């Protein structure tokens, strides 16, 4: 059970909320009403794995689905943070509320985000229409924090029109952004590893828009030509219908090309809506998240059996040659599920409620 210090926040009337199932409702209400501290607290609950997380999401879900989700990925040094900041400015100029989830490397000491992206986007820090939050990867592969989908849901539910997700700059393995974003921007820069190398690593295959940033540098034309040639050969894009990614030149530091980039993003969104691809992508996103949660819970349930005699007995049979590991694993799963069902049945008879995660 989380303590008040873990989940409580003071709202406008001085009430501290978030320390129980009942006050989680108040916390969500405060966040939806525009209390930024409440929004931050909800995301902290997501990151910390609060025992009230499931209840929180039950309250948030009916409010979700309205945000436009844009992912930015690319190798270190291509200007992801500068591009994110430029897009924030462009969307704010259009009157849209913008949330930013900047996935940072984890501190090796605390597991917390290093907050570099928020430092780089400080120009937007005082804008009430912008909310910026760093998320720690905490060792997660693929460039995204495991809490990112749930943090995205918070920002969506509290009314942000656009949510930008910037992945950690760990090179060309950040393909899981495509599973989460409606539109994925892949950034490259002249002289930082040619487009062909990026394509070989598979990153360009997830692109909806290819952004050649720092296009005022020598070699920009060559990079654009390489990417365009690969697109003509079918070497990039998600392969859905016959749409190919657009190639856009930008100099995000000066704002050059940012308006054209926004036009490309909006054109892609129009295509998603027109073809039904937006719904398909979001369905796949839900499938991925449901599967991840189900597997995590299954691992927890199996872990509950490890100290007992069941797995030791199975291990002895495997060592003795009387049982293969696959059959042993099946039996362990069956026992874990049966044990969980028995616990649930007992709880139903006694009225006990186990905190949900």
C-alpha positions in Angstrom: 0.0 0.0 0.0 1.5 3.3 -1.0 1.9 6.0 1.7 0.6 9.5 1.4 4.1 10.7 0.7 4.2 8.5 -2.4 1.0 9.5 -4.1 -0.5 12.5 -2.4 -0.6 16.0 -3.9 -2.1 19.2 -2.6 -4.8 20.7 -4.9 -6.2 24.2 -5.0 -8.3 24.0 -1.8 -5.4 22.6 0.2 -6.7 19.1 0.2 -4.0 16.4 -0.1 -5.3 13.7 -2.5 -4.0 10.5 -4.1 -3.3 8.5 -1.0 -6.2 6.0 -1.4 -8.6 4.6 -3.9 -11.1 7.3 -3.0 -8.6 10.2 -3.4 -7.2 8.8 -6.7 -10.6 10.0 -8.1 -9.9 13.5 -6.7 -6.4 13.4 -8.1 -7.7 12.5 -11.6 -10.4 15.2 -11.3 -7.8 17.8 -10.4 -5.5 16.8 -13.3 -8.4 17.0 -15.8 -9.2 20.5 -14.4 -5.7 21.7 -15.3 -3.8 21.2 -12.0 -0.2 20.6 -13.3 1.0 19.2 -10.0 -1.8 16.6 -10.2 -0.7 15.7 -13.8 2.9 15.3 -12.6 1.7 13.2 -9.7 -0.2 10.9 -12.0 2.8 10.3 -14.2 4.9 9.7 -11.1 2.4 7.0 -10.0 2.8 5.4 -13.4 6.6 5.4 -13.2 6.6 4.1 -9.6 4.1 1.3 -10.3 1.5 2.6 -7.7 -0.9 0.0 -6.3 -3.6 2.4 -7.5 -2.4 2.4 -11.1 -5.2 0.2 -12.4 -7.9 2.3 -10.7 -6.3 5.4 -12.1 -6.3 4.1 -15.6 -9.9 3.0 -15.3 -10.8 6.6 -14.6 -8.6 8.0 -17.4 -9.6 5.6 -20.2 -13.0 7.2 -21.1 -11.2 10.5 -21.7 -8.5 9.2 -24.0 -8.3 9.0 -27.8 -8.2 12.6 -28.7 -4.5 13.4 -28.7 -2.3 13.3 -31.8 0.8 11.2 -30.9 4.0 12.1 -32.7 7.2 10.2 -32.1 10.7 11.4 -32.9 13.7 9.1 -33.2 17.2 9.0 -34.7 20.8 8.7 -33.9 22.5 10.8 -31.3 23.3 14.3 -32.5 20.7 14.6 -35.3 18.8 17.3 -33.3 15.9 15.5 -31.8 15.5 17.8 -28.8 15.9 20.9 -31.0 13.3 19.5 -33.4 10.9 18.7 -30.6 11.2 22.2 -29.2 10.6 23.7 -32.7 7.5 21.5 -33.1 6.2 22.6 -29.7 6.5 26.2 -30.8 4.8 25.5 -34.1 1.8 23.7 -32.5 1.5 26.3 -29.7 1.4 29.1 -32.4 -1.6 27.2 -33.8 -3.3 27.3 -30.4 -2.9 23.6 -29.6 -1.9 22.3 -26.1 1.3 20.2 -26.3 2.6 17.5 -24.0 6.2 16.2 -24.3 7.5 12.9 -23.0 11.3 13.0 -23.3 12.8 9.6 -22.7 16.1 10.1 -21.0 18.9 7.7 -20.1 18.6 6.5 -16.6 20.9 7.7 -13.9 23.1 4.7 -12.9 22.7 5.7 -9.2 19.0 6.6 -8.9 17.3 5.1 -11.9 15.8 8.5 -12.6 15.9 10.5 -15.8 18.8 12.8 -16.3 16.4 15.6 -17.4 18.6 16.7 -20.3 15.7 17.2 -22.6 13.8 19.4 -20.2 16.9 21.6 -19.8 17.2 21.9 -23.6 13.4 22.9 -23.9 13.5 25.4 -21.1 12.1 28.1 -23.4 8.7 26.4 -23.1 8.8 25.8 -19.4 6.6 28.7 -18.4 4.0 28.2 -21.0 0.8 26.9 -19.3 -0.2 25.2 -22.6 2.9 23.0 -22.5 3.8 20.1 -20.2 7.2 18.5 -20.4 8.2 15.4 -18.6 11.3 13.2 -18.7 11.0 9.5 -18.3 13.8 7.2 -17.4 14.5 4.3 -19.6 15.7 2.2 -16.6 17.4 -0.2 -18.9 14.5 -0.8 -21.2 15.5 -1.8 -24.8 14.3 0.0 -27.9 14.6 3.6 -26.7 11.3 3.9 -24.7 10.6 3.7 -21.0 8.2 0.9 -20.0 6.0 3.6 -18.4 5.7 5.6 -21.7 2.3 4.2 -22.9 0.7 4.9 -19.5 2.2 8.4 -19.2 0.9 9.1 -22.7 -2.5 8.1 -21.6 -2.3 10.6 -18.7 -1.5 13.5 -21.1 -4.2 12.3 -23.6 -6.8 12.1 -20.9 -6.2 15.5 -19.3 -6.7 17.2 -22.7 -3.4 17.8 -24.5 -4.1 18.0 -28.2 -0.6 16.9 -29.3 1.8 14.6 -27.5 5.4 14.5 -28.7 7.5 11.5 -27.7 11.2 11.9 -28.1 13.3 8.7 -27.7 16.6 8.4 -26.1 19.5 8.7 -28.5 21.0 5.3 -28.5 21.4 4.9 -32.2 19.4 2.9 -34.6 17.5 0.4 -32.4 14.7 2.6 -31.3 12.0 0.9 -33.5 9.5 0.5 -30.7 8.4 4.1 -31.1 6.4 3.0 -34.2 4.2 0.9 -32.0 3.2 3.8 -29.9 3.1 6.9 -32.2 0.4 7.7 -34.7 3.1 9.4 -36.8 6.8 8.5 -36.5 9.5 11.0 -37.5 12.9 9.6 -38.2 15.6 12.2 -38.1 18.9 12.0 -39.9 21.6 14.7 -40.5 24.2 15.1 -43.2 27.6 13.7 -42.4 26.4 11.5 -39.4 26.2 8.1 -41.0 24.6 8.0 -44.4 21.0 7.1 -45.1 21.9 3.7 -46.4 23.5 2.7 -43.1 20.4 3.8 -41.3 18.2 1.8 -43.6 20.3 -1.3 -43.0 19.6 -1.0 -39.3 15.9 -1.0 -40.0 15.1 2.4 -38.5 14.0 4.0 -41.7 11.5 1.2 -42.1 9.4 2.7 -39.3 9.4 6.2 -40.7 6.2 8.0 -41.7 8.2 11.2 -42.3 11.9 11.4 -42.9 13.5 14.5 -41.6 16.9 15.7 -42.9 17.7 18.1 -40.1 20.7 20.5 -40.1 20.0 20.8 -43.8 22.3 23.9 -44.0 25.3 21.6 -43.7 27.4 20.3 -46.6 26.1 16.9 -47.9 22.4 17.7 -47.3 21.5 17.3 -50.9 23.2 13.9 -51.1 21.4 12.7 -48.0 18.0 13.8 -49.4 18.8 12.1 -52.7 19.8 8.8 -51.0 16.7 8.7 -49.0 14.5 9.6 -52.0 16.1 6.8 -54.0 15.6 4.3 -51.3 11.9 5.3 -51.1 11.5 4.7 -54.8 13.0 1.3 -54.4 10.6 0.5 -51.6 13.4 0.5 -49.0 11.5 2.5 -46.3 8.1 3.0 -44.8 5.8 0.7 -43.0 4.4 -0.9 -46.1 0.8 0.0 -45.3 -1.2 0.5 -48.5 0.9 2.4 -51.0 1.9 5.5 -49.1 5.6 6.4 -48.9 7.2 8.6 -46.3 7.8 12.2 -47.3 11.4 13.6 -47.0 11.5 17.0 -45.4 14.5 19.3 -44.9 14.8 21.3 -41.7 17.1 23.5 -39.8 15.3 23.2 -36.5 17.7 25.5 -34.6 16.5 28.4 -36.8 13.0 27.2 -37.6 13.7 26.7 -41.3 11.5 24.0 -42.7 9.5 23.5 -39.5 6.3 24.7 -41.1 6.7 22.3 -44.0 7.4 19.5 -41.4 4.1 20.3 -39.6 2.3 20.2 -43.0 3.8 16.7 -43.7 2.7 15.5 -40.2 -0.8 16.8 -40.8 -1.0 15.2 -44.3 0.0 11.9 -42.8 -2.7 12.2 -40.1 -5.3 13.0 -42.8 -4.2 9.8 -44.6 -4.4 7.8 -41.3 -8.0 9.0 -40.8 -9.1 8.6 -44.4 -7.8 5.0 -44.8 -8.7 3.7 -41.3 -5.0 3.2 -40.5 -5.2 5.3 -37.3 -7.7 2.9 -35.8 -5.6 -0.1 -36.9 -2.4 1.3 -35.4 -4.1 2.1 -32.2 -5.5 -1.4 -32.0 -2.0 -2.8 -32.5 -0.8 -0.5 -29.7 -3.5 -1.9 -27.4 -2.6 -5.5 -28.4 1.0 -4.8 -27.5 0.2 -3.2 -24.2 -2.3 -5.9 -23.2 0.2 -8.6 -24.0 3.0 -6.9 -22.1 0.9 -6.5 -19.0 -0.4 -10.1 -19.2 3.1 -11.5 -19.6 4.3 -9.4 -16.7 1.5 -10.5 -14.4 2.1 -14.1 -15.5 5.8 -13.8 -14.5 4.7 -12.4 -11.1 2.4 -15.3 -10.5 5.1 -17.8 -11.5 7.5 -16.0 -9.2 5.1 -16.6 -6.3 5.7 -20.3 -6.7 9.5 -20.3 -6.9 10.2 -20.5 -3.1 7.9 -23.5 -2.9 8.4 -27.1 -3.6 6.6 -27.2 -6.9 9.4 -25.9 -9.1 12.0 -27.8 -7.1 10.2 -31.0 -7.8 9.9 -30.2 -11.5 13.6 -29.4 -11.6 14.5 -32.7 -9.9 12.5 -34.6 -12.6 14.2 -32.6 -15.4 17.7 -33.4 -13.9 16.8 -37.0 -13.6 15.8 -37.2 -17.2 12.2 -38.1 -16.5 10.7 -34.8 -17.7 11.7 -32.3 -20.5 11.9 -28.6 -19.6 9.0 -27.7 -21.9 6.6 -30.0 -20.2 7.9 -28.8 -16.9 7.2 -25.2 -17.9 3.7 -26.1 -19.0 3.0 -27.7 -15.6 4.4 -24.7 -13.8 2.1 -22.4 -15.7 -0.9 -24.6 -15.1 -0.1 -24.7 -11.4 0.4 -20.9 -11.3 -2.9 -20.2 -13.0 -4.8 -22.7 -10.8 -3.3 -21.2 -7.7 -4.3 -17.7 -8.8 -7.8 -18.9 -9.6 -8.1 -20.4 -6.1 -6.9 -17.2 -4.5 -9.4 -15.2 -6.6 -12.2 -17.6 -5.6 -11.3 -17.3 -1.9 -11.2 -13.5 -2.1 -14.7 -13.6 -3.7 -16.1 -15.6 -0.8 -14.5 -13.4 1.9 -14.9 -10.0 0.2 -11.2 -9.4 0.3 -9.8 -7.0 -2.3 -6.2 -7.2 -3.5 -4.7 -3.8 -4.6 -4.5 -3.7 -8.3 -1.4 -2.5 -10.2 
